[in-house]
Amino acid sequence: MKDIKQVWWQVWDQVWDQVESQVLSQVGDQVWNQVRHQVGDQIESQVRSQVWRNLEKTQERH
């Protein structure tokens, strides 16, 4: 499970960086910093819990 978590964080960082750069170019630093703290945490926890559930299901099948 540890390996999968490491992969997950790598993927998450890549995706987040892309989102961040796109949003930054559109809204600017100040707005993004506010949005990131509010929305980013919610999205991250939702996505992460969803991914964990899916990973656990696939692991059970093996």
Backbone hydrogen bonds, N-H to C=O, Kabsch-Sander energy under -0.5 kcal/mol:
donor,donor_aa,acceptor,acceptor_aa,energy
5,K,1,M,-2.0
6,Q,2,K,-2.1
7,V,3,D,-2.4
8,W,4,I,-2.8
9,W,5,K,-2.4
10,Q,6,Q,-2.0
11,V,7,V,-2.7
12,W,8,W,-3.0
13,D,9,W,-2.6
14,Q,10,Q,-2.1
15,V,11,V,-2.8
16,W,12,W,-3.0
17,D,13,D,-2.4
18,Q,14,Q,-2.0
19,V,15,V,-2.6
20,E,16,W,-3.2
21,S,17,D,-2.5
22,Q,18,Q,-2.2
23,V,19,V,-2.9
24,L,20,E,-2.9
25,S,21,S,-1.8
26,Q,22,Q,-0.9
26,Q,23,V,-0.7
27,V,23,V,-3.0
28,G,23,V,-0.5
28,G,24,L,-1.9
32,W,28,G,-2.0
33,N,29,D,-2.8
34,Q,30,Q,-1.8
35,V,31,V,-2.8
36,R,32,W,-3.4
37,H,33,N,-1.5
38,Q,34,Q,-1.7
39,V,35,V,-2.9
40,G,35,V,-1.0
40,G,36,R,-0.8
41,D,36,R,-0.7
41,D,37,H,-0.5
42,Q,38,Q,-1.0
43,I,39,V,-3.1
44,E,40,G,-2.8
45,S,41,D,-2.4
46,Q,42,Q,-2.4
47,V,43,I,-3.2
48,R,44,E,-2.7
49,S,45,S,-2.3
50,Q,46,Q,-2.3
51,V,47,V,-2.8
52,W,48,R,-3.0
53,R,49,S,-2.2
54,N,50,Q,-2.2
55,L,51,V,-3.0
56,E,52,W,-2.8
57,K,53,R,-2.2
58,T,54,N,-2.4
59,Q,55,L,-2.4
60,E,56,E,-1.9
61,R,57,K,-1.3
62,H,58,T,-1.0
